């Protein structure tokens, strides 16, 4: 395919549920443009379900449509599958086929959102804020409310992974490992057993120390780059692994940290225009305080740079 793709004889279009950088030939990847396909939003799902109804000559109540969309979690195929089963159930009774909420509930084996869209998102917000606020009882309560209403276990697991970096952060770096492991376990085990895994992760993250230093640092660095801060790499940091790189100054005067005490040496890593602008500021919370103090001790060397270790 490579020659024909390069010359434009063919337009190659593909799709995969796997990571293309692992599963697709590297030479082909370098000659293509990749787009990530995101979950469908509620409006798109509603359009899809209405098309399905029209193709079957059937109807559905507004409440039934809302429940199908809410239970699909952005997955068009899941929405159509629910619709198919609900249609089959509704068609088992005499008269015109119209899907009601009871048909959707039966099609989803009871796993639907019983609350309105507003209360659903309010409960999600309360769940996240309870974990952030280190209240395990409240966090567990809102978790059960969401699960009983039919919330997707995958959605909750994703929110916990995000929270582990956003709100726990460096105060306890194991939080992200725990949340990511829980997300994998949810995929492997599935409901109803995955409720135990989600409860485990929810309570553990609630009990952990909290720090948003990563969130703050990310925001500051993003704002600097988007504001036009130069991304020109200093010459001594540029790639020097190819022939003649040193002749144009690439890699010259770079100091290899492992050749110095504590594997640290003072040198500039930021572009000139960004020097002196701190993005990360440590918080004296949980393990971050210890990590930050270790970093300060390791990098606080008086006077000139030490001589390289023999």
N, C-alpha and C positions, 0 to 999 in steps of 0.2 A: 504493500500500500504506500510505502514512503515516496517512491518516485512520482507516482500519480498524484499524491497529495501535494507534493512540492510544486509540481507544474500546474496544478489547478485543474487537471483533467477530471478529477472527482472532488466532490464536496463530501467530506466524511463527517457524519453526525452519529454520535454514540451516547449511550447512557449506561451508568453503572451504579449500583448501590454500595459498591466498595470504594475505598480510597484509591483514586486513579494513580496516585504517585507510587502506590505499592503494587497495583494489579495491572496497570497498562504499560506497554512497552515505553521505555524512557525516550527513545528516539521519536516515537509518535507523539508523546506528550509535548515535546519541545516544538513540534510543528502545529500544535493546535491551541485553541483558547478554551479554557475551562470555566464553566459557570456552575455555581452551587445551586441546586434546586431546593428551595425552601418550602416548609409546610404551607399549605393553602390557608388563606385567612378566611374568616367566617363568611364574608360576602361571596368569595369564590366557591366555597363549599355549598352555600345556599343555591347558587346558580346551577351547580352540578346536580344537586339533588332534585331541583325543579325540572331540569332536563330529563332526568331519569323518570320522574313522575309522568312527564308529557309523553315520553316514549311508550309508557305502559297504559296511557289513557286513564291514569288514576289521579287521586287528589290526596291532600294531607292537611290537617289543621295547622294553623300557625305554631301552636305549641309543640306539635309533633316535629315540625321542621326544625324548630329551635333545639329540640332535644337531640335530633340526629346530628346536627351541626356541632353542638357542644360536646357530644360523645366521641366525635371523630378525631379530635386532637390534631387537626390539620391534615389528616390523611384522607384523600379523596376516595381511595379504594375502600377504606373502612366505612366511609359514609355510604357508598353504594351497596356494600355488603349488608349493612344495617337496613337500608331501604329495601333490598331484595327480600330479606327475611320478614320485615314488617309487612310488605305487600302480600307475601304468601299467607301470613297470619290474618290480615284483613280480608283477603279474598276467600277465606274459608267460611265466611258468613254470607247470607243472601244479600242482594242489592248491589248498588254501585260501590266500587272499592274506594274507601277513604281511610287513610292511616290516621289513627289517633295516638295519643300519648301512651295508652295502654299497650298498643301494638309495638311501639318503639321500646318500651320497658321490657316487654317479653322478648323482643328480638335481641336486646342487649343483656338478657338474663338479669335484669334489674340494675345494670350498671349504667345509669344515666344521671345527668345533672337534675336533681329535683328542685334546685333553687333557681332563681332568676339569674340572668347574666350579670346584673349589678351585684347581687349578693355573692355570686360565685367569685368574682374578682375581689370583692371585699374580704372574703374568707381567705383567699390566697394571700392578700396583703397582710391580713392579721396573722397568718401562719408564719410568713417570712419575718415580720416584725417581732413576733414572739421569740423566735429562735435568735434573732439579732439582739433582743433584749435579755437573753439568758434566762428565760422563763420556761423550763421544760414542761411544766404542767399545761400552760396555755398552748405551747407549741404542739403538744400531743393532742390536746382537745381539738384544735383547728385541723390537724392532720386527719383525725378520725372523721370530722365533719366533711372534709373534702372527699375522703375515700367512700364514705357512706353515700355521698351525693353522686358517686360515679366518676370522680376525677381520675384521669389517667395516671397510673403509677409512674409511667415514664416522665410525664410532665413534672410531677412532684420531685422525682429524682434529679431531673435537670436543674430545677430551682435550687435544690440543696447543693449541687456541684457549684453553681454560680455563687451562692451564699458563702461557701467555704473559702473562696478567694476574696469575695467582696467584703465580708464582715468578720470572718475569723482570721484570714490572712496569715501573717507571720507570727501572730500571737500563739498559734499552734499550727505549724506547717503540716501536721498529720491530718488536719481536718479535711484537706483536699483529697488525700489518699483514702480516707474513710468514705467521703461522699462519692468519689469515683468508683470505689469498690461496691458501694451500695447500689449505684446506678447499674453496674454490670450484673449484680446479683438480681436486681429487679428484672432485667432482660432474661436472665437464665431461669429464674424460678417462676416469675409471673404471679398474678393474684390467684387466690387470696393469701398465699404464704408470704408474698412480698410485703404484706402489711407489717410483718415482724421486722423485716430489714429496714423499711422506711422509718418505723418507730425507733429502732436502734440508732440510725443515723441522726434522726431529729433530736432525740434526747442528748446524744453525745455532743452534737454541734451546739446545742443550747448550753451545755455545761462548760464548753471550752471558753478560754479567754478570747476577747474580741479586739481586733485592730483593723482599721480601714486604711492603713498607710499605703497598701498596694493600690487601692482604688484612687487615692489622692495622687500618688506618684504617676499612675497611668494617665490621669486627667491632665496633670501639669505637662508631662512629656508630649502628650497628644496635642495639646494646645500650642506648644512651642513649634512642633513640626508643621502643624496646619497653618500657623501664622507666618511660615516662610523661613524658619531657621535653617541655615545652610546645613546640608547633609554631606558636605565635602569631607571625605575621610582624611585625617592627617597622614602625611606621607609615611611616617614610621609605622603606621598601623595597616598600610595597604598590603595586598597579597604579594608575597615575595617568593612564591614557589615556582616561578617560571624563569626561563633563561633571560638574562639581561634585565631583570626587574631592578636589580641594584643600580644599574647604570642610569635609570631615570629616578632614582631616589626612593623607590618603593621598599619599605621594610628597613631602611637604613636607620641606625640608632634605636631600633626597637629593643627594649630591655625585657628579657624573658623572665617572668616573675619567679619561676621555680629555681632559678640560679641564685636567688637571694634568700636571706633569712626570712622565715615565716611565709615564704612563697609570695612575697609582696615587695614592690618597688614603686617609688613615686614616678609617675609619668602621665602625660596627658592622653586621655582617651576620647574626650569630647571634641567636636569641631571648635575652632577658635571662638566663634561668635557665641557658643553656648557655655564656655568656661565660666565658672562662678555662679551658675544658676542651679541651685539644688532642686531635684525633682523628688527624690525619696527622702523623707524625714521619719526616723524611727519613732515608734510609740513604746513607752515603758509598760507594755502589757504582755503578760504571759511569757512565752519563750522568746518573743521578739526582743524583749529587754536584754536577755542573755545573749542572743545572737548579735544584737547591735553592739553590745559592750565588747564581745569578742572581736568584732570587726574594728571597733575603735582602737583596741589594744594592738591588733595586728598591723594596723595602718598608721599608728601614731609613732613614728620613728623620728627622734630629734635629729637636727642637723642635716647633713648631706646624705644622699643615698649610701647605704653600706656597700662594701665591696662584695662581688659575687662569691657565693659559697664555692670552695674548692671541691 
